[in-house]
Amino acid sequence: MLKRIFISIAILVAVCLSSFVVYSVAYGSGKTAGYDKGYSAGQDAGYSSGKTDGYNTGYTSGKTDAYNTGYTSGKTDGYQEGMQAGLGHGYTIKDPTYAQALAFIKEDKTDGNKYVDPTYVCTHFSRDVCNNAENKGLRCAFVELRYPDKTGHTIVAFNTTDKGLVYFEPQSDMIARPAIGKRYYQCQDLPPGYSGYLTPAYDDTIEDILVIW
C-alpha cells in the first residue's frame, strides 16, 4: 500500500516537472515570438506615425518660418530696389488741388530771381519752379510755348485734381491761360492795379503748346 503511494507521488512529481519544463519552453518560445512580432509591429506603426507627424510638423513649421523669413527679406530688398529703380529719390509726387497749387506758387520765391539774358531766362525760372514743386511732393509740368519766328517761352503747369490743368507764369506767379492762335501777353491774368500788359515788339502768337511732365 505504502509502495503504491510512493509510486503515485513519484508519477505526480514527474508529471509536474514535465509540465513545468513544457511550460517554460512554451513560455520562452511564446515570449520570443511575441516580442519579435510586437517589436516589428510596434516599430512599423511607430515609425509610420512618427514619420507622418514629424514630417507634417517639420514641413509646416519649416514652411512657415521660411516663408516669413523669405517674404520679409524679399519685401525689404524688393522695396528698396523698386524705389531706386522706379522713383530714384525715394518719395512719390502727386497732383495738387487748385488751392495747393496756388499756395505753392505764392510761397515759392523763384519769381524774386533776376532775369539775366542769357544766363538766367524763362527756362531757368520754369526749371527752378518745377524742381521746387517736386521737392514739396507736387507734380509740376515744364511747358514750352512756340512762336512763329521759331522762338518761344516757357512757363509751368499743374494738373490739379479739382480744376484740371492750370498754368502759371513763373516770373510773376500770375495765372496764365495759353491758347493756340492767341498772343501770350494777352493770356496772363493781370495782377491787382494793372490795366493791361504792354504789347511786345516781337510776335508772341502761340503756335504750339508742349506740356512736359
Order of alpha helices (4+ residues) and beta strands (2+ residues): alpha-alpha-alpha-beta-beta-beta-beta-beta
